[in-house]
Amino acid sequence: MGRLFGTDGVRGVANKELTCDLAYKIGRAGAYVLTKDKKDVKIVVGMDTRISGDMLEAALVAGICSVGADVLSVGIVPTPAVAYLTRAFNAEAGVVISASHNPVEYNGIKFFGSTGYKLNDKIEEEIESYILDSIEVPLNPIGEEVGRRTIIDNGVEEYTNYLRKSISVDFKGLKVAMDCGNGAVYKAAPKLIEDLGADIEVIHNKPNGININVNCGSTKPEEVQKLVLNTGADIGISFDGDADRLIAVDEKGNIVDGDHVMAICGIHLKKKGKLKKDTIAATVMSNMGLDICLKKEGIGLVKTKVGDRYVIEEMLNSGYSLGGEQSGHIIFLDHNTTGDGLLTALQLISVMKETGKKLSELASSMTSLPQVLINAQVSNKNKNAYMEDEVVKEEIRKLEEKFHGEGRVLIRPSGTEPLVRVMIEGKNQEEITEMAQNLAQLIEERLK
């Protein structure tokens, strides 16, 4: 993780931590690094619905134009739309102003390169050096060489027209309930899914700048659960603020998380011969029930560090087409270069339509194992030393031996706090709770 860029761009409280001055510098340095020695370059800029978006866009665009790059301003669009439009418009980069699922007072800035993928660490570090080390950006064009801003009105339409081509069925006969989270997908999702023939029931699709993610969206799935049960919908879909992830709900009101979505879509793609290398990429936080389910279906599962950027990195390096996170960031690399909530919804609903099965039946292919997560309080200097302690190592080995492949122990130091997170999965909730408590206590005693 960089000094300024986190795992998903630069984030902070808008106008306090993420100031207009900083947004200007990010735009200027980012545009310079990404368009160096190139002529007639353009950068796509989009944002979510939060009130600080206009303010930060003005500063960011000023920075971009100050080094001679043109801006294609696509307005309020989902994050994955910017990734797609960057490629579609042959732009040198794309930038999204969004803080995803975070409260309205936060905002963020993240970049995509010309191919639609997030920037690698090396490029982010170069951008950071201009901003944090007070290195002067050596470019101040004048006259006709200054960049200009062009407003693009049909960005959402271009994106949804592209997504429509990713499926080969319509949604006639299905009722879809959706929670737009008062976020970036508030226009795109209802229109596209209704155009595909579904009956729709929509909530939280009236953003006012301050109601994004407020008691709605993918972090508040009970909203769409209630909507499904009240309207008799066949499926519920709930988006976060920038619509790069999705949580689904079956017709009975049960949550279908990212692990289940990967299982459903992976099994279906394998049967059609479209799952590259018959393997899915996920993170270490995916439930072991996914491992068990995919093994039965002859599908491999590769696990990465937590973060969709690491999943995508593994997919690109190894040639996989499907990957994602339990939280609902699902990557269909044949169709887009980042997690895409609306694309995921289309793929999931199309499996229902092609198989004629209810979502609850499809989701039953995977059973999640009970999971317990306990934080062990340790000293900050010792939080990464848990695997160097012989007593802790031996206890973890004994626990894993007891599971006989039907459970696991996962230990992760916190990135920001003096904590070690102890996660245990297994078949018996009471047993794994006791195991996790005892292991956390041992870690606290050994690493205090």
Secondary structure by P-SEA (a helix, b strand, c coil): cccccccccccccccccccaaaaaaaaaaaaaaacccccbbbbbbbbccccaaaaaaaaaaaaaaccbbbbbccccccaaaaaaaaaaacccbbbbbccccccccccbbbbbccccccccaaaaaaaaaacccccccccccccccbbbbbbbccaaaaaaaaaaaccccccccbbbbbbccccccccaaaaaaaaaccccccccccccccccccccccccaaaaaaaaaaccccbbbbbccccccccccccccccccaaaaaaaaaaaaaaaccccccbbbbcccccaaaaaaaaaacbbbbbbcccaaaaaaaaaacccccccccccccccccccccccaaaaaaaaaaaaaaaccccccccccccccbbbbbbbbbcccccccccccaaaaaaaaaaaaaaccccbbbbbccccccbbbbbbbcccaaaaaaaaaaaaaaaaaacc
